[in-house]
């Protein structure tokens, strides 16, 4: 066996990505002459060895430094490595076929943007018929991975025809490129925009227990929620228990409230029910609501949340939503930080700051279930917090059941009767 080259190829890759490290291990077995040094971009030595490194770009795509000092990125880096990996030189030759390089780059970008969704392992990755030692983690060779991803990309482009994903328009409007990429990956992890777009409404029961910082619930509420899934704020919330059950109808800026069958005529009394209806809709429709919002989205980096239970929280990408000023919306002049798991791509928690009363809350999202192709967190636990995101005393637990998309009710469910149409104080 010949000696390793004095100046090996150096590969900078995302060592926090389990999918990436599995491919590193597979390719390392084909590097019998030790030509390649694999180095996580998160390694402390990277800063000293590569002082001019564009870290954000290196997180988007793999960097390959050749022995002659040239830099190859992404798919071009793989083509360079294929030339020295045992049994894969034919792939390097394939990359020189006219048009192949462009296809490989497109496929690489497609896979790289979804690498955290592919970072599963063990029993959670098994698929029916996979058999021992086989999983949904991916094909066994780069060739099969490229062909499968290319076929998927071609199918997506060909079957969609000229129609574009309406969600793409919103992503292009987000000024922060990292935030836009994160929202795109987030909605994919929840089932993808096409699956969401097929539905026009949702109905579910919501059980809320109010703890108020104590160890046992102080108040319990059972409600049915009916929500429109369009851009307009449309909601119907009805108490299913109590002596004087309340019904709230929200139709854009118009609201109607009845208690015990009697209409609430004072617009000031309708302010809190309206705010609650908007918050309930915003919470259940997240992350899809991020595609409709006219608010500011900003990428805030990677953080590992403080522990909230026996299972440690994974590293999370943090996306900040800063609300536009709206005097009729209690959420105005505040922000929410969405902690999105780098392992699953799903929301782990939401930290909320309300500037009006200088309060912080943290909502823990759990008990995810797949329904009609969409991932739904059926439990949300709200606790007091502070600016650092520390989990404090329990305040509210909301649990969702009997979830039905495209339930048999129409737009008349949300309509506000004319006598109660005013939702703001008259001038």
Number of C-alpha atoms within 10 A of each C-alpha: 5 7 8 12 12 8 14 15 23 18 24 22 23 22 18 16 18 20 22 20 17 16 14 16 11 14 19 18 11 15 16 15 15 17 21 24 16 17 17 19 21 15 11 9 12 15 13 9 9 10 9 8 13 9 13 9 11 16 16 17 20 23 24 27 20 19 15 9 11 9 16 19 20 20 24 21 18 22 24 21 24 21 15 19 20 15 11 18 15 12 17 18 12 12 20 11 9 8 9 12 16 13 16 21 17 17 22 21 15 15 18 20 15 18 20 21 23 20 21 19 14 11 9 10 15 17 12 7 8 11 9 7 7 15 19 16 19 17 14 11 12 17 13 12 16 18 15 15 18 19 13 14 16 14 12 11 13 10 9 11 9 8 8 10 12 12 19 13 12 17 20 12 12 19 12 15 15 18 23 22 16 22 24 22 20 22 22 19 20 24 17 18 19 13 13 17 14 11 15 14 20 20 22 17 20 23 17 20 19 18 19 16 15 11 10 11 16 13 11 15 14 17 19 19 21 25 27 23 21 13 11 12 18 25 28 22 24 19 20 17 12 11 9 13 14 21 21 23 24 27 22 16 15 21 27 27 25 18 15 12 11 11 14 15 16 14 18 12 12 20 18 13 20 25 16 14 22 19 15 16 21 15 14 17 16 16 19 21 16 20 22 15 14 14 13 16 24 19 20 15 13 15 15 15 19 13 12 12 7 6 7 11 16 18 17 23 21 25 23 20 20 19 18 16 13 10 9 13 17 19 22 16 16 20 21 21 22 25 28 25 24 22 19 18 24 26 24 22 24 23 26 24 22 16 14 11 8 9 14 22 22 26 23 20 20 17 12 15 11 11 12 12 13 17 18 21 20 17 20 23 18 24 22 21 20 16 11 10 18 17 20 16 14 21 21 22 19 18 18 20 13 10 16 15 19 14 15 9 12 12 12 8 16 24 19 20 12 9 9 17 17 18 22 15 9 6 3
